[in-house]
Amino acid sequence: MNDGSMFPPQCPVPLDTDDTIELAHGGGGMKTRRLIEGLFRPAFAHAPDDFTHDGAVFEAGGGPLAFTTDSYVVRPLFFPGGDIGTLAVNGTVNDLAMCGAEALCLSVGLVLEEGFAVGQLRRVVDSLRQAADAAGVRVVTGDTKVVERGKGDGLYIAMAGVGRVIASSRIAPQQVRPGDAIVLSGDIGRHGMAIMAAREGLGFETAIESDCAPLIDPVRALLAEGVEVHCLRDLTRGGLATALIEIAEAGQVSMSLDQGAIHVIEPVRGACEILGLDPFYVANEGCFVAIVPQRDAARAVAVLCRFSGHAALIGRVEAAEGAAIVQMDTIGGMRMLDMLSGEQLPRIC
Amino acid sequence: MKYVDEFRDAGAARRHADAIARIVTRPWTIMEICGGQTHSIIRHGIDRMLPEGVTLLHGPGCPVCVTPADIIDTAIRIASRPDVIFCSFGDMLRVPGEDGSLLTAKAHGADVRMVYSPLDALAIARRHPDRHVVFLAIGFETTAPATAIAVLQAEREALDNFSLLVSHVRVPPAIEALLAAPDNSVHGFLAAGHVCAVMGYREYEPIARRYRTPIVVTGFEPVDLLQGLYLCIRQLEQGRAEVENQYCRSVRREGSLAAQAAIERVFVVQPQRWRGIGTLDASGLGLAPAYARYDALGRLGVEVASNGGGGECISGEILRGVRKPFDCPAFGTRCTPEHPLGATMVSSEGACSAYYQYRRAQARIRTEESAS
């Protein structure tokens, strides 16, 4: 299995004298080879033959598989709580986890901009490996391309993942039933606000760290405890509100949320208040909703509380009367949550 | 969170709503001036907590909504020049002029950047001495001091590649125009707390006296708004017409003297056009002659081309409180945040956008009812 002892990833071969990426690094010649031998193989190969062929062959062990792909274009590349490498691995692993699958292997495609610092690339590759180790998954194949200076944003990552489905029943919005409970795995809004603060140099008193993390352990725990999971969704772009609206529309149900049960940490709340943003629409990278039958709700919350103290029952699914809507209690009655027409923009005053 | 949670407390809000119900004996119509207050009212359902007969009208206090379309078209023309970096508050980027928005200009290659403060635009000018940086200076007295300070800072640094497209507006002349209009139905006003934090409220006192209309300086949270409404209705019931300060945790009668000094130094009061309303005397701030070199129009030799505007959008009437978003036949059908016909549907402070975001289900039900 893991032959890390034979092939220590901690000791990469020096990259000769290269300190910035040149077009030749993507040209397939010596420089490409040096990148693979000096950086990628030491980081990702678990056996001497890994990364020497056009693709990877692996055992899937029978049973249904899940397959996902995503592209990562975050700016800045490094942010409090993670970087584009951790984001790529966790994002891909989490998309599989939301299908009730544990990741078996990942591919990584790197699009580098000419002039990108090799030191930064090394940092990202280290993060990729560490995040993959933490999620218990291997990067088995990859590709590198270099684009001319000014034609990219430093580094883009395209990642695909294959996973083995461990859930015994189907997990999908169509499985959601009126009466189901909506359980949230933790506090919301940290990733989006960490990125915004880092991107714009907002300098809040308390640094906000991204919640970027693999979600397979909490999902595995829910399934192991026998919770009947109807639907899972990680709360990435568009945040909690968008994820629930999408599930409601796909499953043709309505939802009522208890605003007071949804936890937003103080620095995120403060930043959202200052900028006029709604935390329910802010992105997360380590948080999800589980929709389960009411009888399993308390158990699901108890299981998720092992991973985050802020896991909570936040609402219930109702029959859709006419249109599928998601609404939330306010001081003066229920308020409907709607899809945003674009990105949230900070207000003027 | 301090200063937020206590002003969003459901029990306190209920008690204030009950207190209003106890003192109301007649129908009253009250206008909140500020778009931020409008959104808070609709988002938290404050209007639904009021006794029947108390009507809230939404005022013209959305800086994005009242900026004339031809200023946006001029902004797009300036932004499209290759030598220009154009900086704007985020809210303004999506607003349609006659021919697209700043975001569409950006998609076509214009260098348009979202900033959080005019000082950010100044920093961009320092980093790009070879480009000309233009900041779209819009907003009420809340944003004017920051614009003024950016100009003073540019002057101190002798920064030559920085200028402004100015469309700043003032609240008091708008209140007067609304009260003087023959179709005015407003009995009392909630003035915007943040505007008064800058300007104080002395200039509202003669208006309250002249038009015998109470004006209550009010904050933005649910309990603030209900308390402001209570004070306003209590005055109306008692036959008083004074300026009262609900937002005393932030506002003093004289306001921020330092901010006012910056405004007075850099700007002069001048007539100003408001989108959907028209030109109001003394309702705008333009650069003072001593700072005319920071005027982007003069610097770049651009003129504001006046256009007809209008079409089927009723935002002018909405901004004057004469009609409500649901009264518009285009609301939610031909006019949505995706394809807005007017600024009130775009801005996060616009009344139409607030109704669309929080009350669309209700609009749908109303439409279905009227169809059946």
Contacts between the chains, C-beta under 8 A, distances in Angstrom:
chain1	res1	chain2	res2	distance
A	200	B	116	6.4
A	202	B	116	7.2
A	266	B	1	6.0
A	269	B	1	5.5
A	269	B	4	7.5
A	270	B	1	6.5
A	273	B	1	7.4
A	273	B	4	6.4
A	275	B	116	7.9
A	276	B	36	8.0
A	276	B	348	6.2
A	322	B	364	7.9
A	322	B	368	7.9
A	323	B	361	7.4
A	323	B	364	7.0
A	325	B	361	5.7
A	327	B	361	7.6
A	330	B	43	6.8
A	330	B	44	4.8
A	330	B	45	4.9
A	331	B	8	7.0
A	331	B	10	5.0
A	331	B	13	4.7
A	331	B	14	7.9
A	331	B	44	4.8
A	331	B	45	6.3
A	331	B	46	7.2
A	331	B	49	7.2
A	331	B	222	5.0
A	332	B	13	7.6
A	332	B	44	5.6
A	332	B	45	2.5
A	332	B	46	5.4
A	332	B	47	7.3
A	332	B	48	4.5
A	332	B	49	4.5
A	332	B	222	7.6
A	333	B	45	4.2
A	333	B	48	5.1
A	334	B	45	7.8
A	335	B	43	6.3
A	335	B	44	7.6
A	335	B	45	6.5
A	335	B	358	5.2
A	336	B	358	6.2
A	336	B	359	7.3
A	336	B	360	6.3
A	336	B	361	4.8
A	338	B	356	7.6
A	338	B	357	5.7
A	338	B	360	6.3
A	341	B	336	7.2
A	341	B	337	3.7
A	341	B	338	4.8
A	342	B	94	6.6
A	342	B	337	7.8
A	345	B	90	3.4
A	345	B	91	5.6
A	345	B	93	6.6
A	345	B	94	7.1
A	345	B	114	7.1
A	345	B	348	7.1
A	346	B	89	7.3
A	346	B	90	4.6
A	346	B	91	7.2
A	346	B	114	7.7
A	346	B	116	6.3
A	347	B	36	7.4
A	347	B	89	7.9
A	347	B	90	7.7
A	347	B	91	5.6
A	347	B	348	5.1
A	347	B	349	6.7
A	348	B	63	5.5
A	348	B	64	6.7
A	348	B	89	4.6
A	348	B	91	4.9
A	348	B	92	7.3
A	348	B	138	7.3
A	348	B	139	5.5
A	348	B	143	6.2
A	348	B	349	7.6
A	349	B	36	7.3
A	349	B	63	6.8
A	349	B	139	5.8
A	349	B	140	7.0
A	349	B	142	4.0
A	349	B	143	5.4
A	349	B	194	6.1
